[in-house]
C-alpha cells in the first residue's frame, strides 16, 4: 500500500513566493471561502532540485472532500457560477498590478516599497488561488464521472459529444495566440505587439518564454503551408465561441437534456474555464512578478538560482533588516525541503536530514512500480494512434521532442506546448475531464489518455506504444 498519494507534480517550481501562496490558497483559504468548511487535511509539498510534488498521506480524506463537493454541486449547480464571478472580479485588479510589475523600474523604489509590493503579491495571489482552480480540480473527477456516466449510459451519447458539452465557450488562451499568429501570417502586422501579448505563455512557474525570434520562426513554418488551410483554421478560431455554443445547444436538444442537467454541464464548462483562466492569470503573474523577485535578489546580493529558495517569512529580515542570506542553508534547501501545509494556515518547514529522509522515502516508493505493459486511464480526445514514446518530466526538455512522437508526462501545462503541438498522441499520469491536458487535447484534436497514474514510470523514451483514447488504454507494442 502506498504511503504517499500524489495530487500534483510540477517541474520548474521552487519553494518561494508562488508555491507558498498557491498551497496556502488551496489548503487554508479555499476550504474556508469555497468548500464550506470541508478541507483536504494536511498537504505535503516535497521539493528537490526544481521538482515539486504535492502529496497527501490521507487519500480517503481527499476523496471525501471530492464526494462532498460533488453532492454540493448536484444540489446547487449554480454555486460554481458564484465562485467564478468572485474569481473574475478579483482577477481584474490583480492583473492591473501584474501590469504594473511588467513595466515598473523597481530600481527606483526604496526597500520599504519593494517589501510592500512583495506582500501585496503574496496576499492577492493567495486569495485568488482559493477561487481559481480548487473547486474545478475537485469536480473534474467524481462529479465529471457521474455526469459522463449518465450521458453515455442513459442518454446513449458519445464520448466526443460529452467533450463538446463540457468545453468552456470562452476561447482558451492558446487558441487566442494561434489566431493572432495566423492573422499575422495571412494579413501581416506587428510581430513585436504579438510577442508582448503572448511572451509569457510557456513560462508556467519559471520554465522559459517566447521572444520575437520564436514567433518569426513560427511564421516561417506557416508560410510553407497551404493558404486555404490556414484561412480555414483562422476563421474556425474566429468563430470558435459561436460554433461551440451552436453545437452544445443542438446536443442539448437532441438528447432532451433537462434544464437541471444543463446546469450540471455548465458546472464542468465553468470548471474548464477556471482551469484555463487561472493558468493564464497566474502564468502572467509568475513571468512579470519574477522581475520583482529578481530586484529583491539584487538588493540582498543573492543569485537568482538561490533567490528562488527564499521563503516569504525570510524576506523582511533580508530586505528590511539587512540580514545576510545563509548561502549554505539555501544550497541545502535546493536539494531537500518539505512543507506541511495545514488547514489552519500554518506551514511547517522541514529541512536538511529530516527532509532528505522523507524525500528519499517518497522517491523510493515512486521507483517501485509494478512491471506492466499496459495502463488504463481516461480518454480526453478520441482516436487511436501509435508511435515512439518520449517521456518528459521537465518542460525545458521539450526542445528534444520530435514530430510524431507520443508525449508521456505527468500533466501538461503551457510550458509543454512546444511538444504538444508536435505530438501524435499524449499520455499523462494525472488529470480529469476539465484538466489542462484534456482542454488542450480537445482544442488541438490530439488523441489523449489522461489519469493513468504511473505512465511516466511504466513507459520509457523509445518504447513503441499504442494510445487508444476511445477506450482509455495505453500499451507497449513489441518491436
NUNU-652497 format. One record per residue (C-alpha): x, y, z; residue in one letter; residue number from 1. Coordinates in Angstrom, 2 decimals. Example, Ala and Ser with C-alpha at 12.3 -4.5 7.8 and 13.67 -1.06 7.14 Angstrom:
BEGIN
ATOM      px      py      pz type seq
ATOM   12.30   -4.50    7.80    a   1
ATOM   13.67   -1.06    7.14    s   2
This chain:
BEGIN
ATOM      px      py      pz type seq
ATOM    0.00    0.00    0.00    x   1
ATOM    1.35    3.41   -0.96    x   2
ATOM    2.19    5.78    1.87    x   3
ATOM    2.07    8.90   -0.33    x   4
ATOM   -0.61    9.75   -2.88    x   5
ATOM    0.44   12.35   -5.47    x   6
ATOM   -2.05   15.14   -6.05    x   7
ATOM    0.12   17.16   -8.43    x   8
ATOM    3.68   17.28   -9.71    x   9
ATOM    5.42   20.26  -11.29    x  10
ATOM    8.80   20.88  -12.85    x  11
ATOM   10.45   24.29  -12.50    x  12
ATOM    8.51   25.08   -9.32    x  13
ATOM   10.55   26.33   -6.39    x  14
ATOM    9.76   26.78   -2.66    x  15
ATOM    9.35   30.54   -2.79    x  16
ATOM    6.56   33.10   -3.15    x  17
ATOM    4.45   31.37   -5.82    x  18
ATOM    4.46   27.89   -4.28    x  19
ATOM    3.77   29.31   -0.83    x  20
ATOM    0.83   31.43   -1.95    x  21
ATOM   -0.55   28.55   -4.04    x  22
ATOM   -0.53   25.95   -1.26    x  23
ATOM   -1.92   28.31    1.38    x  24
ATOM   -4.65   29.32   -1.09    x  25
ATOM   -5.56   25.68   -1.70    x  26
ATOM   -5.22   24.25    1.81    x  27
ATOM   -6.30   27.07    4.13    x  28
ATOM   -8.22   29.67    2.12    x  29
ATOM  -10.28   27.51   -0.26    x  30
ATOM  -11.82   25.31    2.49    x  31
ATOM  -12.86   28.45    4.34    x  32
ATOM  -14.30   30.53    1.48    x  33
ATOM  -15.24   27.94   -1.17    x  34
ATOM  -15.58   24.44    0.33    x  35
ATOM  -17.98   25.46    3.13    x  36
ATOM  -15.68   24.24    5.88    x  37
ATOM  -14.59   20.93    4.33    x  38
ATOM  -10.83   20.57    3.95    x  39
ATOM   -8.06   18.43    2.46    x  40
ATOM   -6.27   17.74    5.72    x  41
ATOM   -2.51   18.26    5.70    x  42
ATOM   -0.86   18.52    2.27    x  43
ATOM    2.86   17.93    1.89    x  44
ATOM    4.99   19.91   -0.54    x  45
ATOM    8.10   17.91   -1.50    x  46
ATOM   10.82   19.96   -3.18    x  47
ATOM   14.00   18.60   -4.74    x  48
ATOM   16.14   20.25   -7.44    x  49
ATOM   13.31   22.17   -9.10    x  50
ATOM   10.75   19.34   -8.99    x  51
ATOM    7.76   19.77   -6.71    x  52
ATOM    5.25   17.12   -5.67    x  53
ATOM    2.11   17.91   -3.71    x  54
ATOM    1.08   14.77   -1.86    x  55
ATOM   -1.28   13.51    0.82    x  56
ATOM   -0.99   10.69    3.30    x  57
ATOM   -4.76   10.69    3.75    x  58
ATOM   -6.29    9.98    0.33    x  59
ATOM   -9.57    8.95    1.98    x  60
ATOM   -9.97   12.48    3.31    x  61
ATOM   -9.32   13.97   -0.14    x  62
ATOM  -11.83   11.51   -1.66    x  63
ATOM  -14.38   12.51    0.98    x  64
ATOM  -13.82   16.16    0.04    x  65
ATOM  -14.41   15.31   -3.64    x  66
ATOM  -17.63   13.48   -2.79    x  67
ATOM  -18.77   16.37   -0.62    x  68
ATOM  -18.15   18.89   -3.41    x  69
ATOM  -19.93   16.57   -5.84    x  70
ATOM  -23.02   16.43   -3.62    x  71
ATOM  -22.97   20.20   -3.14    x  72
ATOM  -22.84   20.78   -6.89    x  73
ATOM  -25.62   18.27   -7.57    x  74
ATOM  -27.84   20.14   -5.08    x  75
ATOM  -26.80   23.62   -6.19    x  76
ATOM  -25.05   23.63   -9.58    x  77
ATOM  -25.19   27.43   -9.67    x  78
ATOM  -22.73   27.60   -6.77    x  79
ATOM  -19.69   27.26   -9.03    x  80
ATOM  -21.03   30.20  -11.05    x  81
ATOM  -20.74   32.41   -7.96    x  82
ATOM  -17.19   31.17   -7.41    x  83
ATOM  -16.32   32.13  -10.97    x  84
ATOM  -17.83   35.59  -10.51    x  85
ATOM  -15.60   36.19   -7.48    x  86
ATOM  -12.55   34.88   -9.34    x  87
ATOM  -13.20   37.15  -12.33    x  88
ATOM  -13.80   40.14  -10.06    x  89
ATOM  -10.56   39.58   -8.14    x  90
ATOM   -8.57   38.87  -11.32    x  91
ATOM   -9.04   42.38  -12.74    x  92
ATOM   -7.18   44.39  -10.06    x  93
ATOM   -4.67   41.57   -9.71    x  94
ATOM   -3.81   41.74  -13.42    x  95
ATOM   -3.53   45.52  -13.15    x  96
ATOM   -0.86   45.04  -10.51    x  97
ATOM    0.84   42.42  -12.70    x  98
ATOM    0.82   45.01  -15.49    x  99
ATOM    2.50   47.46  -13.15    x 100
ATOM    5.20   44.87  -12.41    x 101
ATOM    5.66   44.36  -16.15    x 102
ATOM    6.68   47.96  -16.75    x 103
ATOM    7.92   49.23  -13.38    x 104
ATOM   11.53   50.29  -12.88    x 105
ATOM   11.93   48.66   -9.47    x 106
ATOM   15.45   50.01   -9.06    x 107
ATOM   13.97   53.44   -8.31    x 108
ATOM   11.85   52.28   -5.36    x 109
ATOM   13.07   52.14   -1.73    x 110
ATOM   13.19   48.83    0.16    x 111
ATOM   10.03   49.67    2.07    x 112
ATOM    8.01   49.95   -1.15    x 113
ATOM    9.60   46.81   -2.62    x 114
ATOM    8.61   44.92    0.52    x 115
ATOM    5.04   46.22    0.25    x 116
ATOM    4.87   45.12   -3.40    x 117
ATOM    6.05   41.67   -2.35    x 118
ATOM    3.44   41.42    0.42    x 119
ATOM    0.70   42.58   -1.94    x 120
ATOM    1.63   39.84   -4.38    x 121
ATOM    1.59   37.27   -1.57    x 122
ATOM   -1.82   38.36   -0.23    x 123
ATOM   -3.60   38.79   -3.56    x 124
ATOM   -2.14   35.67   -5.18    x 125
ATOM   -3.13   33.53   -2.18    x 126
ATOM   -6.65   34.95   -2.24    x 127
ATOM   -7.05   34.43   -5.99    x 128
ATOM   -5.83   30.82   -5.80    x 129
ATOM   -8.67   29.92   -3.46    x 130
ATOM  -11.25   30.77   -6.12    x 131
ATOM   -9.37   29.77   -9.27    x 132
ATOM   -8.72   26.06   -9.53    x 133
ATOM   -9.54   24.17   -6.28    x 134
ATOM  -13.25   23.64   -6.97    x 135
ATOM  -12.53   22.83  -10.64    x 136
ATOM   -9.80   20.37   -9.59    x 137
ATOM  -12.17   18.58   -7.22    x 138
ATOM  -15.14   18.49   -9.59    x 139
ATOM  -13.21   17.14  -12.57    x 140
ATOM  -13.23   13.57  -11.24    x 141
ATOM  -16.14   12.47   -9.01    x 142
ATOM  -18.63   14.99  -10.39    x 143
ATOM  -17.46   14.70  -14.01    x 144
ATOM  -17.50   10.88  -13.88    x 145
ATOM  -21.07   10.92  -12.57    x 146
ATOM  -22.31   13.25  -15.33    x 147
ATOM  -20.40   11.41  -18.07    x 148
ATOM  -21.75    8.02  -17.00    x 149
ATOM  -25.31    9.33  -17.07    x 150
ATOM  -24.87   10.93  -20.51    x 151
ATOM  -23.21    7.93  -22.17    x 152
ATOM  -25.03    5.05  -20.47    x 153
ATOM  -28.51    6.52  -20.07    x 154
ATOM  -28.71    9.13  -22.82    x 155
ATOM  -26.61    6.98  -25.18    x 156
ATOM  -24.46    9.93  -26.13    x 157
ATOM  -20.89    9.56  -27.37    x 158
ATOM  -17.61   10.40  -25.69    x 159
ATOM  -16.94   13.04  -28.34    x 160
ATOM  -20.30   14.69  -27.71    x 161
ATOM  -19.65   14.73  -23.97    x 162
ATOM  -16.33   16.51  -24.60    x 163
ATOM  -18.17   19.17  -26.63    x 164
ATOM  -20.72   19.68  -23.86    x 165
ATOM  -18.14   20.23  -21.13    x 166
ATOM  -15.95   22.64  -23.13    x 167
ATOM  -15.89   26.25  -21.96    x 168
ATOM  -17.40   28.56  -24.55    x 169
ATOM  -14.65   31.12  -23.89    x 170
ATOM  -11.69   30.74  -26.23    x 171
ATOM   -8.61   29.26  -24.45    x 172
ATOM   -5.52   31.49  -24.45    x 173
ATOM   -3.53   29.01  -26.55    x 174
ATOM   -6.13   29.36  -29.30    x 175
ATOM   -6.11   33.14  -28.98    x 176
ATOM   -2.36   33.10  -29.59    x 177
ATOM   -2.78   30.79  -32.59    x 178
ATOM   -5.47   33.07  -34.03    x 179
ATOM   -3.19   36.08  -33.61    x 180
ATOM   -0.30   34.33  -35.32    x 181
ATOM   -2.49   33.21  -38.22    x 182
ATOM   -3.68   36.79  -38.58    x 183
ATOM   -0.04   37.89  -38.92    x 184
ATOM    0.62   35.13  -41.47    x 185
ATOM   -2.41   35.99  -43.59    x 186
ATOM   -2.70   39.76  -43.20    x 187
ATOM    0.61   40.95  -41.84    x 188
ATOM    1.06   43.09  -38.75    x 189
ATOM    3.31   43.89  -35.83    x 190
ATOM    5.14   40.80  -34.55    x 191
ATOM    6.52   42.85  -31.65    x 192
ATOM    2.98   43.51  -30.41    x 193
ATOM    2.14   39.82  -30.70    x 194
ATOM    5.27   38.95  -28.73    x 195
ATOM    4.39   41.39  -25.95    x 196
ATOM    0.91   39.92  -25.74    x 197
ATOM    1.98   36.27  -25.54    x 198
ATOM    5.64   36.15  -24.44    x 199
ATOM    4.62   34.79  -21.02    x 200
ATOM    2.71   31.80  -22.37    x 201
ATOM    5.16   28.88  -21.78    x 202
ATOM    6.66   30.32  -18.58    x 203
ATOM    4.45   28.50  -16.05    x 204
ATOM    6.50   28.64  -12.82    x 205
ATOM    9.80   29.60  -14.44    x 206
ATOM   10.47   27.41  -17.48    x 207
ATOM   11.15   29.69  -20.48    x 208
ATOM    9.46   32.43  -22.50    x 209
ATOM    8.82   33.31  -26.13    x 210
ATOM   10.78   36.05  -27.88    x 211
ATOM   10.33   37.62  -31.31    x 212
ATOM   12.66   35.05  -32.83    x 213
ATOM   10.33   32.25  -31.72    x 214
ATOM    7.31   33.84  -33.37    x 215
ATOM    9.31   34.69  -36.51    x 216
ATOM   10.21   31.02  -36.84    x 217
ATOM    6.59   30.03  -36.35    x 218
ATOM    5.55   32.44  -39.12    x 219
ATOM    8.16   30.92  -41.45    x 220
ATOM    6.62   27.48  -40.83    x 221
ATOM    3.15   28.84  -41.58    x 222
ATOM    4.37   30.45  -44.80    x 223
ATOM    5.15   26.97  -46.17    x 224
ATOM    1.62   25.69  -45.57    x 225
ATOM   -1.40   25.81  -47.86    x 226
ATOM   -3.02   29.25  -47.65    x 227
ATOM   -6.56   27.87  -47.95    x 228
ATOM   -5.95   25.57  -44.98    x 229
ATOM   -4.58   28.48  -42.95    x 230
ATOM   -7.61   30.61  -43.78    x 231
ATOM   -9.98   27.77  -42.85    x 232
ATOM   -8.27   27.34  -39.47    x 233
ATOM   -8.20   31.10  -38.90    x 234
ATOM  -11.94   31.52  -39.45    x 235
ATOM  -12.64   28.43  -37.33    x 236
ATOM  -10.83   30.15  -34.49    x 237
ATOM  -12.59   33.47  -35.05    x 238
ATOM  -15.96   31.71  -34.85    x 239
ATOM  -14.95   29.30  -32.06    x 240
ATOM  -17.36   30.53  -29.37    x 241
ATOM  -20.32   30.87  -31.73    x 242
ATOM  -19.83   27.44  -33.31    x 243
ATOM  -19.34   25.73  -29.95    x 244
ATOM  -22.49   27.27  -28.49    x 245
ATOM  -24.47   26.10  -31.55    x 246
ATOM  -23.13   22.54  -31.16    x 247
ATOM  -23.93   22.49  -27.46    x 248
ATOM  -27.50   23.76  -27.98    x 249
ATOM  -28.03   21.19  -30.71    x 250
ATOM  -26.84   18.35  -28.47    x 251
ATOM  -28.95   19.52  -25.55    x 252
ATOM  -31.97   19.43  -27.83    x 253
ATOM  -31.11   16.07  -29.44    x 254
ATOM  -30.68   14.27  -26.13    x 255
ATOM  -33.56   16.09  -24.42    x 256
ATOM  -31.27   17.44  -21.69    x 257
ATOM  -33.39   18.98  -18.93    x 258
ATOM  -32.74   22.44  -17.51    x 259
ATOM  -31.22   20.91  -14.35    x 260
ATOM  -28.97   18.65  -16.44    x 261
ATOM  -27.83   21.65  -18.50    x 262
ATOM  -26.70   23.26  -15.27    x 263
ATOM  -24.64   20.17  -14.46    x 264
ATOM  -22.86   20.51  -17.79    x 265
ATOM  -22.40   24.19  -17.06    x 266
ATOM  -20.55   23.22  -13.86    x 267
ATOM  -17.97   21.40  -15.98    x 268
ATOM  -17.84   24.20  -18.55    x 269
ATOM  -17.07   26.67  -15.77    x 270
ATOM  -14.51   24.24  -14.37    x 271
ATOM  -12.77   24.17  -17.76    x 272
ATOM  -12.88   27.97  -17.87    x 273
ATOM  -11.40   28.34  -14.38    x 274
ATOM   -8.53   25.94  -15.13    x 275
ATOM   -7.60   27.81  -18.32    x 276
ATOM   -8.16   31.34  -16.98    x 277
ATOM   -6.32   30.63  -13.73    x 278
ATOM   -3.37   29.30  -15.74    x 279
ATOM   -3.33   32.46  -17.88    x 280
ATOM   -3.60   34.88  -14.97    x 281
ATOM   -1.06   33.16  -12.73    x 282
ATOM    1.46   32.48  -15.51    x 283
ATOM    1.48   36.21  -16.27    x 284
ATOM    1.96   36.84  -12.55    x 285
ATOM    4.93   34.46  -12.42    x 286
ATOM    6.57   35.89  -15.52    x 287
ATOM    6.25   39.58  -14.67    x 288
ATOM    6.30   39.11  -10.90    x 289
ATOM    9.70   37.43  -11.12    x 290
ATOM   11.03   40.86  -12.10    x 291
ATOM   10.21   41.95   -8.56    x 292
ATOM   11.86   38.88   -7.03    x 293
ATOM   14.99   39.44   -9.11    x 294
ATOM   15.17   43.03   -7.89    x 295
ATOM   14.98   41.77   -4.29    x 296
ATOM   17.74   39.30   -5.13    x 297
ATOM   19.97   42.13   -6.38    x 298
ATOM   19.39   44.16   -3.22    x 299
ATOM   20.27   41.32   -0.87    x 300
ATOM   23.17   40.24   -3.11    x 301
ATOM   21.71   36.83   -3.86    x 302
ATOM   21.95   34.96   -7.16    x 303
ATOM   18.64   34.19   -8.88    x 304
ATOM   19.28   30.44   -8.62    x 305
ATOM   19.18   30.79   -4.82    x 306
ATOM   16.60   33.59   -4.61    x 307
ATOM   14.04   31.01   -5.71    x 308
ATOM   14.57   29.21   -2.41    x 309
ATOM   13.99   32.16   -0.08    x 310
ATOM   10.76   31.68    1.86    x 311
ATOM    8.23   34.52    2.28    x 312
ATOM    8.77   34.93    6.03    x 313
ATOM   12.51   35.39    5.43    x 314
ATOM   12.17   38.33    3.03    x 315
ATOM   11.67   41.04    5.67    x 316
ATOM   14.81   40.14    7.59    x 317
ATOM   16.88   40.08    4.42    x 318
ATOM   15.44   43.14    2.67    x 319
ATOM   14.48   45.47    5.54    x 320
ATOM   16.66   44.35    8.44    x 321
ATOM   19.64   43.80    6.13    x 322
ATOM   20.49   40.36    7.47    x 323
ATOM   22.86   38.37    5.29    x 324
ATOM   21.38   35.36    3.47    x 325
ATOM   22.56   31.96    4.67    x 326
ATOM   24.02   30.70    1.40    x 327
ATOM   24.84   27.21    2.66    x 328
ATOM   21.31   26.77    4.01    x 329
ATOM   19.81   27.83    0.68    x 330
ATOM   22.12   25.47   -1.19    x 331
ATOM   20.94   22.60    1.02    x 332
ATOM   17.34   23.71    0.54    x 333
ATOM   17.72   23.26   -3.22    x 334
ATOM   18.25   19.55   -2.63    x 335
ATOM   15.77   18.80    0.13    x 336
ATOM   12.91   20.72    1.71    x 337
ATOM    9.45   19.61    2.79    x 338
ATOM    6.43   21.72    3.66    x 339
ATOM    3.42   20.51    5.61    x 340
ATOM    0.52   22.87    4.82    x 341
ATOM   -2.29   22.65    7.37    x 342
ATOM   -5.94   23.72    7.20    x 343
ATOM   -5.37   26.32    9.94    x 344
ATOM   -2.94   28.19    7.66    x 345
ATOM    0.24   27.02    9.37    x 346
ATOM    3.04   25.74    7.14    x 347
ATOM    5.61   23.57    8.87    x 348
ATOM    9.06   23.66    7.27    x 349
ATOM   11.22   20.53    7.38    x 350
ATOM   14.80   20.79    6.12    x 351
ATOM   18.14   19.01    5.83    x 352
ATOM   18.39   15.39    7.08    x 353
ATOM   14.78   15.01    8.14    x 354
ATOM   13.61   16.40    4.80    x 355
ATOM   16.06   14.17    2.93    x 356
ATOM   14.69   11.11    4.69    x 357
ATOM   11.11   11.96    3.69    x 358
ATOM   12.09   12.72    0.09    x 359
ATOM   14.21    9.58   -0.24    x 360
ATOM   11.29    7.52    1.07    x 361
ATOM    8.89    9.15   -1.36    x 362
ATOM   11.09    8.71   -4.44    x 363
ATOM   11.90    5.12   -3.48    x 364
ATOM    8.18    4.41   -3.34    x 365
ATOM    7.85    6.07   -6.73    x 366
ATOM   10.50    3.78   -8.22    x 367
ATOM    8.76    0.64   -7.00    x 368
ATOM    6.28    0.47   -9.85    x 369
ATOM    4.56   -2.69  -10.99    x 370
ATOM    6.03   -4.37  -14.06    x 371
ATOM    3.18   -3.90  -16.53    x 372
ATOM    2.98   -3.16  -20.24    x 373
ATOM   -0.45   -1.55  -20.41    x 374
ATOM   -2.35    1.06  -18.42    x 375
ATOM   -5.91    2.31  -18.16    x 376
ATOM   -6.83    5.97  -17.98    x 377
ATOM   -9.46    8.35  -19.27    x 378
ATOM   -9.77    9.29  -22.92    x 379
ATOM   -9.67   13.08  -23.24    x 380
ATOM   -9.94   13.25  -27.03    x 381
ATOM  -10.89   10.36  -29.29    x 382
ATOM   -8.60    8.41  -31.60    x 383
ATOM   -6.15    5.54  -31.76    x 384
ATOM   -2.51    6.25  -32.63    x 385
ATOM    0.83    4.50  -32.42    x 386
ATOM    4.31    5.93  -32.11    x 387
ATOM    7.53    6.20  -30.15    x 388
ATOM    7.10    7.44  -26.62    x 389
ATOM    9.12   10.34  -25.29    x 390
ATOM    8.91   10.75  -21.52    x 391
ATOM    9.35   14.38  -20.48    x 392
ATOM    9.28   15.36  -16.82    x 393
ATOM   10.92   18.77  -17.20    x 394
ATOM    9.37   21.13  -19.75    x 395
ATOM   12.79   22.56  -20.56    x 396
ATOM   13.44   19.29  -22.42    x 397
ATOM   10.56   19.86  -24.84    x 398
ATOM   13.10   21.01  -27.44    x 399
ATOM   14.14   17.34  -27.76    x 400
ATOM   10.64   16.31  -28.78    x 401
ATOM   10.28   15.14  -32.39    x 402
ATOM    7.29   15.40  -34.72    x 403
ATOM    5.03   12.36  -34.47    x 404
ATOM    6.20   11.10  -31.09    x 405
ATOM    3.85   10.28  -28.21    x 406
ATOM    4.25   12.71  -25.32    x 407
ATOM    4.28   10.91  -21.95    x 408
ATOM    4.33   13.25  -18.99    x 409
ATOM    2.86   13.88  -15.55    x 410
ATOM    0.44   16.55  -16.74    x 411
ATOM    0.63   19.14  -19.49    x 412
ATOM    0.78   22.87  -18.83    x 413
ATOM    1.53   25.82  -21.14    x 414
ATOM    5.28   25.24  -20.88    x 415
ATOM    4.76   21.91  -22.70    x 416
ATOM    3.02   23.48  -25.70    x 417
ATOM    6.11   23.17  -27.97    x 418
ATOM    5.97   19.38  -27.55    x 419
ATOM    2.18   19.17  -27.52    x 420
ATOM    1.87   20.74  -30.96    x 421
ATOM    4.25   18.13  -32.41    x 422
ATOM    2.68   15.16  -30.62    x 423
ATOM    0.82   12.37  -32.37    x 424
ATOM   -0.72   11.46  -29.01    x 425
ATOM   -0.48   12.39  -25.33    x 426
ATOM   -0.45   10.23  -22.21    x 427
ATOM   -0.43   11.68  -18.69    x 428
ATOM   -0.21   10.39  -15.13    x 429
ATOM   -2.71   12.88  -13.78    x 430
ATOM   -5.81   14.72  -14.87    x 431
ATOM   -9.57   14.68  -15.14    x 432
ATOM  -12.24   15.84  -17.59    x 433
ATOM  -11.52   19.56  -17.14    x 434
ATOM   -7.74   19.47  -16.59    x 435
ATOM   -5.39   21.46  -18.81    x 436
ATOM   -4.28   18.36  -20.75    x 437
ATOM   -7.90   17.49  -21.56    x 438
ATOM   -8.70   21.05  -22.62    x 439
ATOM   -5.69   21.23  -24.95    x 440
ATOM   -6.33   17.75  -26.36    x 441
ATOM   -9.86   18.78  -27.33    x 442
ATOM   -8.78   22.09  -28.84    x 443
ATOM   -5.87   20.63  -30.85    x 444
ATOM   -7.67   17.34  -31.61    x 445
ATOM   -4.86   15.11  -30.34    x 446
ATOM   -5.75   11.57  -29.13    x 447
ATOM   -5.04   11.71  -25.41    x 448
ATOM   -5.31    9.42  -22.41    x 449
ATOM   -5.12   11.14  -19.02    x 450
ATOM   -5.08    9.94  -15.42    x 451
ATOM   -3.07    6.72  -15.91    x 452
ATOM   -1.35    7.35  -12.54    x 453
ATOM    2.02    5.82  -13.47    x 454
ATOM    2.61    6.21  -17.23    x 455
ATOM    5.89    8.10  -16.66    x 456
ATOM    7.13    5.14  -14.57    x 457
ATOM    5.94    2.33  -16.86    x 458
ATOM    6.90    3.71  -20.27    x 459
ATOM   10.39    4.70  -21.35    x 460
ATOM   11.55    7.02  -24.11    x 461
ATOM   11.78    4.93  -27.27    x 462
ATOM    9.02    2.45  -26.37    x 463
ATOM    6.65    1.87  -29.26    x 464
ATOM    3.20    2.36  -27.77    x 465
ATOM   -0.44    2.25  -28.80    x 466
ATOM   -2.67    5.02  -27.45    x 467
ATOM   -6.35    4.06  -27.61    x 468
ATOM   -8.12    7.19  -26.43    x 469
ATOM  -11.50    5.71  -27.39    x 470
ATOM  -11.15    3.09  -24.65    x 471
ATOM   -8.63    4.88  -22.42    x 472
ATOM   -5.93    2.21  -22.80    x 473
ATOM   -2.20    2.65  -23.46    x 474
ATOM    0.03   -0.34  -24.12    x 475
ATOM    3.50   -1.23  -25.31    x 476
ATOM    3.78   -2.85  -28.73    x 477
ATOM    6.71   -5.20  -29.04    x 478
ATOM    9.07   -4.30  -31.90    x 479
